[in-house]
Amino acid sequence: MAGAADRVREAALDLFADRGFHGVGIRQLADRAGLSSASLYHYMGTKEDLLAAIMRECLERLLRDAEAAAAAHADPVARVEALVRAHVVSHAERPRETRVVDGELAALSGGPRAEVVALRDSYERVWQDAIDAGAAAGAFTVGSPAVARRALLEMCSGVARWYDAAGPISLEELADLYATMARQLLGVRPADGPPDGPEHTPDDD
């Protein structure tokens, strides 16, 4: 049986993801975790403390995974593909965490908000460094690396809203598909020939 602290975290993830931080009361958290309202504070501090802890934990894991993925590949194309795969898998497997981290930053204030923003920025910097390296090496032909980073993160995070493990595509296949789309978005330049991407014909106009 899960410990009380784990039950509180799971209850908070469920409720914050479904109702939003401001839509959840202490009594609802306590009831979902199987605790009294008075004992709940022993395991979470304030409700904002609990939200901040969840967001820090999620972003720290994402950052560790991204740094490991980036460090494993010297080639910038392979590095971005590894980042895409790691992000897609994490977000598809943890949709509740994605909704909370992406949707509840405004509920934090002061120091906790600054800590979460710093972690988010560090994570995005790993992506930006990889994309910038590819652009500098001539491997990517995308016009704006910064816009490309935002587009890729938005695209990859979206799997949390719709992916179903019981559906027709496996998570591994999905991650590979997104890696291919990332190559196309970045305009990866093959050793010989034009950049990856859909061909343009007069009928497209």
JOGIGI-V576294 format. One record per residue. RES is the residue in one small letter. SS is DSSP state (~ for helix, > for strand, _ for the rest). PSI is psi in radians with two decimals (NA if undefined). Layout:
((RES & SS & PSI) (RES & SS & PSI))
//
This chain:
((m & _ & 2.39) (a & _ & 2.56) (g & _ & 2.92) (a & ~ & -0.72) (a & ~ & -0.70) (d & ~ & -0.67) (r & ~ & -0.66) (v & ~ & -0.77) (r & ~ & -0.79) (e & ~ & -0.70) (a & ~ & -0.76) (a & ~ & -0.75) (l & ~ & -0.82) (d & ~ & -0.88) (l & ~ & -0.76) (f & ~ & -0.68) (a & ~ & -0.67) (d & ~ & -0.66) (r & ~ & -0.17) (g & _ & 2.68) (f & ~ & -0.82) (h & ~ & -0.19) (g & ~ & 0.10) (v & _ & 2.25) (g & _ & 2.88) (i & ~ & -0.72) (r & ~ & -0.68) (q & ~ & -0.74) (l & ~ & -0.80) (a & ~ & -0.78) (d & ~ & -0.77) (r & ~ & -0.60) (a & ~ & -0.14) (g & _ & 0.61) (l & _ & 2.89) (s & _ & 2.74) (s & ~ & -0.65) (a & ~ & -0.74) (s & ~ & -0.34) (l & ~ & -0.69) (y & ~ & -0.43) (h & ~ & -0.51) (y & ~ & -0.22) (m & ~ & -0.19) (g & _ & -2.26) (t & _ & 2.95) (k & ~ & -0.64) (e & ~ & -0.65) (d & ~ & -0.73) (l & ~ & -0.79) (l & ~ & -0.79) (a & ~ & -0.71) (a & ~ & -0.73) (i & ~ & -0.79) (m & ~ & -0.71) (r & ~ & -0.78) (e & ~ & -0.78) (c & ~ & -0.79) (l & ~ & -0.61) (e & ~ & -0.69) (r & ~ & -0.77) (l & ~ & -0.75) (l & ~ & -0.77) (r & ~ & -0.79) (d & ~ & -0.70) (a & ~ & -0.75) (e & ~ & -0.68) (a & ~ & -0.73) (a & ~ & -0.75) (a & ~ & -0.69) (a & ~ & -0.37) (a & _ & -0.15) (h & _ & 2.12) (a & _ & -0.58) (d & _ & 2.20) (p & ~ & -0.56) (v & ~ & -0.83) (a & ~ & -0.59) (r & ~ & -0.81) (v & ~ & -0.71) (e & ~ & -0.71) (a & ~ & -0.69) (l & ~ & -0.74) (v & ~ & -0.83) (r & ~ & -0.78) (a & ~ & -0.72) (h & ~ & -0.79) (v & ~ & -0.81) (v & ~ & -0.81) (s & ~ & -0.78) (h & ~ & -0.58) (a & ~ & -0.61) (e & ~ & -0.37) (r & _ & 1.11) (p & ~ & -0.57) (r & ~ & -0.78) (e & ~ & -0.68) (t & ~ & -0.80) (r & ~ & -0.68) (v & ~ & -0.86) (v & ~ & -0.73) (d & ~ & -0.43) (g & ~ & -0.17) (e & _ & 0.26) (l & ~ & -0.66) (a & ~ & -0.31) (a & ~ & -0.26) (l & _ & 2.70) (s & _ & 2.78) (g & ~ & -2.33) (g & ~ & -0.82) (p & ~ & -0.71) (r & ~ & -0.75) (a & ~ & -0.69) (e & ~ & -0.77) (v & ~ & -0.74) (v & ~ & -0.70) (a & ~ & -0.71) (l & ~ & -0.77) (r & ~ & -0.76) (d & ~ & -0.65) (s & ~ & -0.69) (y & ~ & -0.83) (e & ~ & -0.49) (r & ~ & -0.60) (v & ~ & -0.76) (w & ~ & -0.81) (q & ~ & -0.70) (d & ~ & -0.71) (a & ~ & -0.75) (i & ~ & -0.74) (d & ~ & -0.70) (a & ~ & -0.72) (g & ~ & -0.68) (a & ~ & -0.73) (a & ~ & -0.57) (a & _ & -0.09) (g & _ & 0.15) (a & _ & -0.48) (f & _ & 2.48) (t & _ & 0.21) (v & _ & 2.47) (g & _ & -0.67) (s & _ & 1.78) (p & ~ & -0.61) (a & ~ & -0.75) (v & ~ & -0.66) (a & ~ & -0.72) (r & ~ & -0.78) (r & ~ & -0.74) (a & ~ & -0.75) (l & ~ & -0.78) (l & ~ & -0.73) (e & ~ & -0.76) (m & ~ & -0.82) (c & ~ & -0.60) (s & ~ & -0.46) (g & _ & -0.35) (v & ~ & -0.43) (a & ~ & -0.40) (r & ~ & -0.33) (w & ~ & -0.33) (y & _ & 2.39) (d & _ & 2.04) (a & _ & -0.37) (a & _ & -0.02) (g & _ & -2.99) (p & _ & -0.16) (i & _ & 2.34) (s & _ & 2.83) (l & ~ & -0.64) (e & ~ & -0.75) (e & ~ & -0.70) (l & ~ & -0.78) (a & ~ & -0.70) (d & ~ & -0.70) (l & ~ & -0.74) (y & ~ & -0.60) (a & ~ & -0.69) (t & ~ & -0.74) (m & ~ & -0.58) (a & ~ & -0.72) (r & ~ & -0.74) (q & ~ & -0.74) (l & ~ & -0.66) (l & ~ & -0.15) (g & _ & 0.85) (v & _ & 2.28) (r & > & 1.99) (p & _ & 2.91) (a & _ & -0.67) (d & _ & 2.30) (g & _ & 3.14) (p & _ & 2.93) (p & > & 2.69) (d & _ & 2.64) (g & _ & 2.92) (p & _ & 2.46) (e & _ & 2.53) (h & _ & 2.22) (t & _ & 2.85) (p & ~ & -0.52) (d & ~ & -0.30) (d & ~ & -0.33) (d & _ & NA))
//
